[in-house]
Amino acid sequence: MRVPALLGLTIALFASSACTSEMRPDEFSTDPEVNRLVPLGWSMTQSVRGDLNDDGAEDLAAVVLRGESADGNPAEEEGARGLLVLFAEPEEGGYRIQEFAPAALPCAYCLGALGGAPDAPAFALAIEDGKLSVGWLRGSREMVEVTLTIVYDADRRALRLAGVETVTSDRLSGKSSRLARDYVLGTQTADGAVTKISPKFILLAEVSGDDY
């Protein structure tokens, strides 16, 4: 079970954030080209680089935080957190926005006692083998570890949610359960038991982190 590892990473990230409390969120990237592409009203709090579209160049995925509310748009209320994915342009240099999903992650006040400060680096980010994984913890006594797996579909030229894994643990009793859904293969694994589900094509833009 990976809960202790992610919990340890989260604690370490919070400690790191506390040591750099005077750092503005947009200073997590010192690349002017990257900062220029962060949508107005948002700031970057975390980022990771890696090749998502198999072109040999390092793309960038970032957690972004909404500063002030935007009128009439619930996905852009103060404290909203989303995913910004930039694809590298090797020939032209720099990046282009591939996807901005303003509701893809839980808001800054939605993770309970484990959420930390609004601008804390609360997510475990990685890009490996062309897959972006984004993980977080929420809750208090009942702790839920969520991991989203996101991939690029070259045929549709879009980022999609490939799978979701949740591990629920009672921190007092130590009991836990695991549920994983693979939307590409159409399988569900519940505590080791595998069943079939209908494959789904879920665009990253359609994902709401507050659902998990």
VOTOR-80268 format. One record per residue: residue number from 1; x, y, z of N, C-alpha, C, O, CB in turn. Coordinates in steps of 0.1 Angstrom, whole numbers, always signed. Each point is the difference from the previous one (the first is absolute). Glycine has a CB too. Example, Ala and Ser with C-alpha at 12.3 -4.5 7.8 and 13.67 -1.06 7.14 Angstrom:
   resi    n_px    n_py    n_pz   ca_px   ca_py   ca_pz    c_px    c_py    c_pz    o_px    o_py    o_pz   cb_px   cb_py   cb_pz
      1    +132     -57     +78      -9     +12      +0      +9     +12      +0     +10      +0      +7     -29     -12      +5
      2     +15     +23     -19      +9     +11      +0      -8     +11      +8      +5     +11      +1      +7     -17     -23
END
This chain:
   resi    n_px    n_py    n_pz   ca_px   ca_py   ca_pz    c_px    c_py    c_pz    o_px    o_py    o_pz   cb_px   cb_py   cb_pz
      1      +8     -12      +0      -8     +12      +0      +9     +12      +0     +10      +1      +7     -29     -13      +5
      2     +15     +23     -20      +9     +11      -2      -4     +12      +8      +6     +11      -1      -2     -19     -21
      3     -13      +7     +31      -5     +11      +8     +12      +6      +8      +2     +12      +0     -25     -22      +1
      4     +30      +2      +7     +11      +6      +8     +10      +8      -8      +5     +10      +4      -8     -28     +12
      5      +6     +12     -28     +10      +7      -9      -5     +14      -4      +7     +10      +0      +1     -32      -8
      6     -21     +22      +3      -5     +13      -4      -2     +10     +12      +2     +12      -2     -13     -24     -17
      7      +7      +6     +30      -1      +9     +12     +13      +6      +4      +1     +11      +3     -20     -25      +5
      8     +30      +5      -9     +13      +5      +3      +4     +11     -10      +6     +10      +4      +0     -32      +6
      9      -9     +20     -23      +3     +10     -10      -7     +13      +3      +5     +11      -1      -1     -29     -16
     10     -17     +17     +21      -8     +11      +2      +5      +8     +12      +1     +13      -1     -21     -24      -8
     11     +24      +4     +20      +6      +7     +11     +13      +7      -3      +2     +12      +4     -13     -29     +11
     12     +19     +10     -23     +13      +6      -5      -3     +13      -8      +7     +10      +1      +4     -33      -1
     13     -21     +22      -9      -3     +12      -8      -5     +11      +8      +4     +12      -2      -9     -27     -17
     14      -3     +12     +29      -5     +11      +9     +11      +6      +7      +1     +13      +2     -23     -25      +1
     15     +32      +4      +2     +11      +6      +7      +9      +8      -9      +4     +11      +4      -4     -31     +11
     16      +1     +16     -28      +8      +8      -9      -7     +13      -3      +6     +11      -1      +2     -32      -9
     17     -22     +21      +9      -7     +12      -2      +1     +10     +12      +2     +12      -2     -18     -25     -12
     18     +16      +7     +26      +1      +9     +11     +14      +7      +1      +1     +11      +4     -16     -26      +8
     19     +25      +8     -18     +14      +6      +0      +1     +11     -11      +9      +8      +1      +0     -29      +8
     20     -19     +21     -18      +1     +10     -11     -13      +8      +0      -5      +3     -11     +21     -18      -2
     21     -21     +19     +24     -13      +6      +1      +0     +14      -7     -10      +5      -3      +6     -17     +24
     22     +16     +18     -23      +0     +13      -6      +1      -1     -15      -1     +10      -7     +12      -1     +27
     23     -10     -21     -26      +0      -2     -14     -13      +1      -6     -10      -6      +4     +29      -9      -2
     24     -21     +24     -12     -13      +1      -7      -2     -13      -8     +10      -6      -5      -8     +32      +4
     25     -15     -30      -1      -3     -12      -7      +6      +0     -14      +5     -11      -5     -25      +9     +18
     26     +20     +13     -20      +4      +0     -14     +16      -1      -1      +5      -1     -11     -25     +15      +5
     27     +27     -14     +17     +14      -1      +0      +4     -15      +0     +12      -3      +0     -10     +25     +12
     28     -12     -31     -12      +4     -14      -2      +5      -3     -14      +7     -10      -2     -25      +4     +19
     29     +15     +15     -26      +6      -1     -13      +7     +14      -3      -6     +10      +2     -12     -27     -10
     30     +31     +16      +5      +7     +12      -4      +1      +3     -15      +7      +9      -4      +6     -12     +25
     31     -20      -6     -28      +0      +1     -15     -11     +11      -4     -12      -3      +2     +20     -21      -4
     32      -4     +35      -3     -10     +10      -4     -10      -5     -10     -12      +4      +0     +29     +13      +4
     33     -13     -26     -13      -9      -5     -10     -11      -8      +7     -12      +0      -4     +30      -1     -13
     34     -15      -7     +27     -10      -8      +8      -9     +10      +7     -12      -2      -1     +28     -17      +4
     35     -10     +28      +5      -9     +10      +7      -9      +8      -9     -11      +3      +4     +29      -2     +13
     36     -14      +1     -29      -8      +8      -9     -13      -8      -4     -10      +6      -3     +30      +5      -6
     37     -19     -24     +10     -11      -8      -5     -10      -4     +12     -10      -6      -3     +25      -3     -15
     38     -11     +12     +30      -9      -2     +11     -12      +9      -1      +2     +13      -1     +17     -20     +16
     39     -32      +2     -15     -11      +9      -2      -1     +11     +10      +4      -1     +12     -16     -19     -22
     40      +6     +31      +6      -1     +12      +8      -9      -4     +12     -10      -6      -1     +12     +22     -19
     41      +3     -11     +32      -8      -3     +12      +5     -13      +7      -5      -3     +11     -14     +15     -21
     42     +28     -19      +4      +5     -13      +6     +15      +1      +2      +7      +8      -6     -25     -21      -6
     43     +23      +5     +21     +14      -1      +3      +4     -14      +1      -7      -9      +4      +7     +31      +7
     44     +13     -25     -15      +5     -14      +0      +5      -3     +14      +8      +8      +6      -2      -7     -30
     45     -10     -12     +30      +6      -5     +13      +8     -12      -1      +9      -2      +9     -29     +12      +1
     46     +19     -18     -21      +8     -12      -2      +1      -3     -15      -9      +4      -7      +3     -13     +30
     47     +17      +3     -27      +1      -4     -14      +9     -13      -1      +8      -3      +9     -12     +27     -16
     48      +2     -31      -4      +9     -11      -3      +2      -1     -15      -9      +5      -8      +0     -18     +28
     49     +20      +9     -24      +3      -1     -15      +2     -14      -4      +5      -9      +8      +6     +31      -7
     50     -14     -25     -13      +2     -13      -6      -8      -1     -14      -8      +9      -3     +10     -19     +26
     51      +1      +0     -30      -5      -1     -14     -14      -7      +1      -1     -12      +3     +24     +11     -13
     52     -34      +9      +6     -13      -6      +0      -5      -4     -13      -9      -8      -1      +5     +22     +21
     53      +9      -8     -31      -5      -3     -13     +10      -7      -9      -2      +0     -13     -12     +20     +15
     54     +24     -26      +4     +10      -9      -7      +7      +7     -12      +2      -6     -11     -17     -13     +18
     55     +18     +32      -5      +8      +7     -10     +15      +2      +4      +7      +6      -7     -28      +5      -1
     56     +24     -17     +19     +14      +1      +5      +3     +13      +7     +12      +2      +5      -6     -16     -24
     57     -15     +23     +21      +2     +13      +7      -8      +0     +13     -10      -7      +1     +13     +19     -23
     58      +3      -5     +32      -6      +0     +13     -12     +10      +0      +2     +12      -2     +20     -18     +13
     59     -34      +1      -8     -11      +8      +2      -1      +4     +15      +8      -4      +8     -21      -7     -27
     60      +3     +19     +23      -1      +5     +13     -14      -1      +5     -10      +5      -7     +29     +11      +4
     61     -21     -21     +15     -14      -1      +6      +1      +8     +13     +10      -2      +8     -16     -20     -18
     62      -3     +31     +13      +1      +8     +12     -14      +1      +7     -10      -1      -6     +28     +14      -5
     63     -17     -13     +24     -11      +3      +9      -1     +15      +1     +10      +7      +3      -8     -28     +10
     64     -14     +27     -16      -2     +14      +1     -11      +3     +10     -10      -7      +1     +18     +10     -25
     65      -7      +9     +30      -9      +4     +11      -6     +13      -4      +6      +9      -5      +8     -20     +22
     66     -28     +11     -15      -7     +13      -3      +1     +10     +11      -2      -4     +12     -14     -10     -26
     67     +20     +26     +11      +1     +10     +10     -13      +6      +4      -4      -1     +12     +26      +6     -21
     68     -29      +2      +0     -13      +6      +3     -11      -6      -9      +3      -5     -10      +9     +26     +17
     69     -24     -21      -2     -11      -5      -7      -2      +7     -13      +1     +12      -1     -12     -19     +22
     70      +6      -1     -31      -4      +6     -13     -15      +0      +0      -6     -11      +2     +27      +3     -14
     71     -27     +19      +9     -15      +1      +1      -6     -10     -10      +3      -1     -11      -1     +25     +17
     72     -12     -31      +0      -8      -9      -8      +6     -13      -4      -6      -8      -8      -4     +28      +0
     73     +22     -23     +13      +6     -13      -4      +4      -8     +13     +10      +4      +6      -1      +7     -28
     74     -17     -21     +26      +3      -7     +12     +13      -7      +0      +6      -3     +10     -30      +0      -7
     75     +29      -1     -15     +13      -7      -1     +12     +10      +2     +11      -5      +2     -22     -11     -18
     76      +8     +29     +17     +11      +9      +2      -3      +9     +13      +3     +12      +0      +1     -12     -25
     77      -9      -7     +35      -2      +7     +13     +14      +1      +7      +9      -8      -3     -33      +0      +5
     78     +25     +17      +7     +13      +1      +8      +3     -13      +7      -9      -6      +6      +5     +30      -3
     79     +16     -29      -5      +4     -12      +6      -1     -12      -9      +4     -11      +3     -10     +20     +18
     80      +0      -8     -33      -1     -11      -9     +14      -4      -5      +9      +8      -1     -32      +0      -7
     81     +25     -21      +6     +13      -5      -5      -3      -8     -12      -9      -9      +0     +19      +9     +23
     82      -2      +2     -33      -1      -7     -13     +13      -5      -5     +11      +2      +6     -31     +11     -11
     83     +20     -20      -7     +11      -4      -7      +3      +7     -12     -10      +2      -8      +6     -25     +18
     84     +16     +28     -12      +4      +6     -13     +11      -9      -6     +10      -3      +6     -16     +27      +3
     85      +3     -28     -21     +10      -8      -7      +5      +7     -13      -8      +4      -8      -4     -25     +16
     86     +25     +23      -8      +7      +6     -11      +8     -10      -8      +8      -7      +6      -7     +29      +7
     87      -3     -22     -26      +8      -8      -9     +12      +8      -6      -2     +11      -4     -19     -25      -1
     88     +32      +7      +6     +12      +7      -6      -1      +0     -15      -6      -8      -6     +20      +0     +25
     89      -8     +19     -25      +1      +1     -14     +14      +0      -4      +6     +11      -1     -28      +2      +0
     90     +28     -24      -2     +15      -1      -2      +5      +8     -11     +10      +6      +1     -12     -29      +7
     91      -6     +24     -19      +4      +8     -12      -1     +15      +2     +10      +7      -3     -17     -26     -11
     92      -4     +23     +20      -2     +15      +3      +7      +4     +12      +3     +12      +2     -25     -13     -14
     93     +24      -8     +22      +5      +4     +13     -12      +4      +9     -10      +5      -5     +32      +2      -5
     94     -20      -9     +23     -11      +4      +9     -11     -10      +1      +3     -12      -2      +2     +35      -3
     95     -16     -19      +9     -12      -9      +3     -12      +6      -6      -1     +12      -4     +11     -20     +25
     96     -21      -1     -22     -13      +5      -3     -10      -7     +10      +3     -11      +5      +3     +14     -30
     97     -17      +3     +27     -10      -6      +9      -7     -11      -7      -6      +2     -10      +3     +20     +22
     98      +4     -34      -6      -7     -12      -5     -13      -1      +7     -11      -2      -6     +32      -9      +1
     99     -21     +13     +18     -13      -1      +8      +1      +9     +12     +10      +0      +7     -14     -23     -16
    100      -7     +30     +12      -2      +6     +13     -13      -5      +6     -11      +3      -6     +24     +18      -2
    101     -12     -28     +18     -12      -6      +7      -1      +6     +14      +5      -5      +9      -3     -17     -22
    102     -10     +33     +14      -1      +7     +12      -6      -7     +12      +1      +4     +11      -2     +16     -25
    103      -7     -31     +11      -7      -7     +11      +6     -14      +3      -6      -8      +7     -15     +21     -13
    104     +32     -16      +0      +5     -14      +0      +5      -4     +13      +2     -12      +3      +4     +15     -26
    105      -3      +6     +32      +6      -3     +14      -9      +5     +11      -7     +10      -2     +30     -10      -8
    106     -23      -6     +22      -8      +5     +11      +5     +14      +3     +11      +4      -1     -14     -27     +10
    107      -7     +31      -4      +3     +14      +3      +9      +1     +12      +2     -10      +7     -24     +17     -16
    108     +27      +4     +12     +10      +2     +11      -6      -2     +13      +8      -2     +10      +4     +18     -24
    109     -25     -16     +16      -6      -2     +13      -8     -13      +0      -9      -2      +9      +7     +27      -6
    110      +4     -34     -12      -8     -12      -1      +6     -13      +4      -6     -11      -2      -5     +22     -16
    111     +23     -11     +24      +7     -12      +3      +1      -3     +15      +6      -9      +4      +7     +13     -24
    112     -20      +4     +28      -1      -3     +14     +13      +3      +7      +8      +8      -4     -25     -25      -1
    113     +19      +9     +16     +12      +3      +9     +13      -3      -7     +10      +5      +4     -24     -10     +15
    114     +14      -3     -30     +12      -4      -7      +3     +10     -11     +10      -2      -7     -14     -22     +13
    115      -4     +34      -8      +1      +9     -12     +11     +10      +1      +6      +3     -10     -29      -6      +7
    116     +27      +7     +15     +10     +10      +1      -4     +14      -4     -12      +2      -2     +28     -20      -2
    117      -7     +27      +3      -3     +14      -4      -5      +0     -15      +4      -9      -8     +13     +18     +24
    118     -25      +1     -20      -5      +1     -14     +11      -1     -10      -2      -6     -11     -17     +19     +20
    119     +30      -6      -7     +11      -1     -10     +11     -10      +2     +10      +1      -6     -15     +23      +2
    120      +2     -33     +14     +10     -11      +3      +1     -10     -12     -10      -2      -7      +5      +5     +32
    121     +16      -8     -27      +2     -11     -11      -6     -13      +5      +7      -9      +4     +13     +20     -13
    122     -34     -12      +7      -7     -11      +7      -1     -12      -9      -7     -10      +4      -6     +27      +8
    123     +19     -17     -24      -3     -11     -10     +13      -7      -3     +11      +6      -1     -30      +6      -9
    124     +18     -25      +8     +11      -8      -5      -1      -1     -15      -9      -6      -6     +10      -8     +27
    125      +9     +20     -28      +0      +0     -15     +11      -8      -6     +11      +0      +5     -21     +23      -4
    126      +7     -30     -12     +11      -7      -7      -5      -2     -14     -12      -2      -3     +19     -10     +24
    127      +3     +11     -30      -2      -3     -14     +10     -12      -3     +12      +2      +0     -20     +22      -7
    128      +2     -35      +4      +8     -12      -3      -6      -8     -11     -13      -2      +0     +21      +1     +24
    129      +0      -4     -34      -6      -8     -11     -12      +7      -7      -9      -7      -3     +17     -14     +16
    130      -7     +34     -14     -11      +7      -7     -12      +2      +8     -11      +3      -6     +20     -12     -15
    131      -9      +6     +34     -12      +1      +8      +3     +11     +11     +10      +0      +7     -17     -24     -12
    132      -3     +32      +7      +0     +10     +11      -8      -5     +12     -12      -3      -2     +15     +22     -15
    133      +3     -21     +28      -7      -4     +12      -1     +12     +10     +10      +7      +2      -3     -31      -5
    134     -18     +26      +9      -3     +11      +9      -7      -6     +12     -10      -6      -1      +8     +23     -17
    135      +9     -16     +30      -6      -7     +12      -1     +10     +11      +7     +10      +1      +3     -31      -8
    136     -20     +19     +16      -2      +8     +12      -6      -8     +11      -6     -11      -2      +4     +32     -13
    137      +2     -15     +27      -7      -6     +12     -10     +10      +4      +1     +12      +0     +20     -24      +7
    138     -32      +6      -2     -10      +8      +7      -6      -7     +12      +2     -12      +1      -8     +23     -23
    139      +0      -3     +31      -7      -6     +11      +8      +3     +13      +8      +8      +0     -17     -26     -15
    140      +5     +10     +26      +7      +2     +13      +2     -14      +5     +10      -7      -3     -21     +29      +7
    141      +1     -27      +4      +1     -14      +5      -1     -10     -12      +8      -9      -2     -17     +15     +25
    142      -2      -4     -31      -1      -8     -12      +8      +7     -11      -4     +11      -4     -19     -19     +11
    143     +33      +2     -11      +9      +6     -10      -2      -6     -14      +0     -12      -1     +17     +17     +19
    144     -18      +3     -28      -2      -5     -13     +12      +5      -9      +2     +12      -1     -28     -12      +4
    145     +32      -9      -9     +11      +3     -10      -6      -2     -14      -5     -11      -3     +24      +4     +20
    146     -18     +17     -25      -5      +0     -13     +11      +2     -10      +9      +8      +2     -31      +1      +6
    147     +22     -17     -19     +10      +1     -10      -7      +0     -14      -7     -10      -3     +25      -1     +17
    148     -16     +22     -21      -5      +0     -14     +11      -3     -10     +11      +5      +2     -29     +13      +5
    149     +15     -25     -17     +10      -3     -11      -6      +6     -12     -11      -3      -5     +19     -18     +16
    150      +0     +30     -18      -4      +8     -11     +10      -3     -12     +12      +0      +2     -22     +18     +13
    151      +4     -21     -27      +8      -3     -11      -4      +9     -12     -11      +6      +0     +15     -30      +8
    152      +4     +25     -18      -3      +7     -12      -4      -9     -11      +6     -10      -3     +11     +27      +9
    153     -29     -15     -12      -5      -8     -11      +3      +7     -13      -5     +11      -3     -14     -19     +18
    154     +29      +2     -22      +5      +7     -12     -11      +1     -11      +0      +9      -8     +23     -18     +13
    155     -32      -1      -6     -10      +0     -10     -10     +12      +2      -4      +6     -10      +6     -31      +8
    156      -6     +27     +14      -9     +11      +3      +7     +13      +4      -6     +11      +2     -11     -28      +5
    157     +31     +16      -6      +8     +12      +4      -6      +6     +13      -1     +12      +1      +7      -8     -25
    158      -8     -12     +34      -6      +4     +12      +6      -8     +12      +3     -12      -2     -24     +20     -10
    159     +21      -2     +24      +4      -7     +12     -13      -6      +6     -10      +6      +0     +29     +10      +4
    160     -17     -28      +0     -12      -7      +6      +4      -6     +13     +12      -3      +4     -20      -2     -27
    161      -2      +2     +31      +1      -7     +13      +1     -15      -3     -10      -6      -4      -2     +25     +17
    162     +23     -25     -11      +2     -14      -3      -5      -9     +12      -5     -11      -2     +24     +17     -13
    163     -17      -1     +27      -4      -8     +11      +0      +8     +13      +6     +10      +1      +3     -30     -12
    164     -16     +14     +21      -1      +6     +14      +2     -11     +10      -5     -11      -1     -10     +29      -7
    165     +24     -15     +18      +1      -9     +11      -2      +7     +13      +5     +11      +2     +11     -25     -15
    166     -24      +8     +22      -3      +5     +13      +4     -10     +11      -5     -12      -2     -13     +27      -7
    167     +25     -11     +19      +3      -9     +11      -6      +7     +12      +5     +11      +4     +17     -21     -14
    168     -31      +3     +17      -7      +6     +12      +5      -7     +12      +0     -13      +1     -20     +19     -14
    169     +25      +1     +23      +6      -6     +12      -6      +7     +12      -2     +12      +1     +23     -17     -13
    170     -24      -3     +22      -4      +5     +14     +13      +1      +8      +7     -10      +3     -30      -1      -4
    171     +27     +23      +4     +13      +2      +6      +1      -5     +15     +11      -2      +5      -8     +22     -20
    172     -15     -23     +20      +0      -5     +14      +0     -15      +0      +8      -6      +8     -21     +26      -1
    173      +5     -27     -15      +0     -14      +0     +10      -6     -10      +4     -12      +2     -28     +13      +4
    174     +29      +6     -15     +10      -5     -10      -7      -7     -12      +7      -5      -9      +9      +3     +28
    175     -29      +1     -19      -7      -7     -11      +1      +8     -13      -1     +13      +1     -14     -25     +16
    176     +16      +6     -28      +0      +7     -13      -7      -8     -11      -1     -12      +1     +22     +24      +7
    177     -24      -4     -18      -6      -7     -12      +5      +8     -12      +3     +12      +0     -24     -20     +12
    178     +22      +1     -24      +5      +6     -12     -10      -3     -11      -5     -11      -2     +29      +8     +10
    179     -26     +14     -16      -9      -1     -12      +8      +7     -11      +4     +12      +1     -25     -12     +13
    180     +22      -7     -25      +7      +6     -12      -8      -3     -12      -5     -11      -3     +27      +8     +13
    181     -24     +14     -19      -7      -2     -12      +9      +4     -12      +6     +11      +0     -28      -6     +12
    182     +22     -14     -22      +8      +3     -12     -10      +2     -11      -7      -9      -5     +27      -5     +12
    183     -21     +27     -11     -11      +4     -10      +4      -4     -14      -8      +0      -9      +1     +19     +24
    184     +20     -21     -17      +5      -4     -14      -3     -15      -2      -5      -4     -10     +23     +22     +11
    185     -14     -26      +8      -2     -15      -1     -14      -4      +4      -4     -11      -4     +28      +8      +8
    186     -31     +11      +4     -13      -4      +4      +0     -10     +12      -7     -10      -1      -1     +15     -22
    187     +16      -3     +33      +1      -9     +11      -1      +8     +13      +3     +12      +1     +11     -28     -14
    188     -19      +9     +23      +0      +5     +14      +6     -10      +9      -4     -12      +0     -17     +26      -5
    189     +29      -9     +14      +6      -9     +10      -3      +5     +14      +3     +11      +4     +16     -17     -19
    190     -27      -2     +23      -4      +3     +13      +7     -10     +10      -5     -11      +0     -17     +21      -9
    191     +31      -5     +16      +8      -9     +10      +4     -13      -7      -1     -11      +6     -12     +21     +13
    192     +18      -9     -31      +6     -11      -7      -9      -7      -9      +4      -8      -8     +10      +5     +27
    193     -27      +5     -18     -10      -7      -8      -2      +9     -13      -4     +11      +1      -7     -22     +19
    194     +13      +5     -32      -1      +7     -12     -13      -3      -7      -4     -12      -1     +29     +11      -2
    195     -32     +12      -1     -13      -2      -8      +1      +9     -12      +8      +9      -1     -21     -15     +22
    196      +4      +4     -30      -1      +8     -13      -9     +12      +3     -10      -1      +6     +14     -20     -20
    197      +0     +32      +8      -9     +12      -1      +1      +5     -14      +8      -4      -8      -4     +10     +33
    198     -13      +3     -28      +0      +6     -14     +12      +9      -1      +1      +9      +8     -26     -11     -10
    199     +33      +1      -9     +10     +10      -2      -6     +14      -2     -11      +1      -6     +26     -19      -5
    200      -8     +28     +15      -5     +13      -1     +11      +9      -6     +12      -2      +4     -28      -1     +15
    201     +12     +13     -27     +10     +10      -4      -4     +13      +7     -10      +7      -3     +13     -18     -20
    202      +5     +14     +34      -3     +12      +8     +10     +10      -3     +12      -2      +4     -23     -12     +14
    203      +7     +25     -23     +10     +11      -3      +4      +6     +13      -7      +1     +10      -4      +4     -32
    204     +24      -1     +23      +5      +7     +12      -8     +12      +3      -2      +3     +12     +25     -11     -17
    205     -28     +15      -5      -8     +12      +3     -13      -3      +7      -6      +9      +6     +16      +1     -26
    206     -14     -23     +20     -13      -4      +6      +2      -5     +14     -10      -2      +7      +1      -3     -29
    207     +21      +4     +27      +3      -5     +13      -2     +10     +11      +5     +12      -2     +12     -28      -9
    208     -23     +12     +22      -1      +9     +12      +6      -7     +11      -5     -11      +5     -16     +21     -14
    209     +32      -5     +14      +7      -6     +12      -9      +0     +12      +3      -9      +9     +18     +17     -18
    210     -31      +0     +11      -8      +0     +12      -9     -12      +0      -7      -3     +10      +8     +27     -10
    211      -1     -32     -11      -9     -12      +0      +7     -12      +7      -6     -10      +2      -4     +18     -24
    212     +23      -7     +26      +7     -11      +5      +4      +2     +15      +6      -9      +6      +3      +4     -29
END
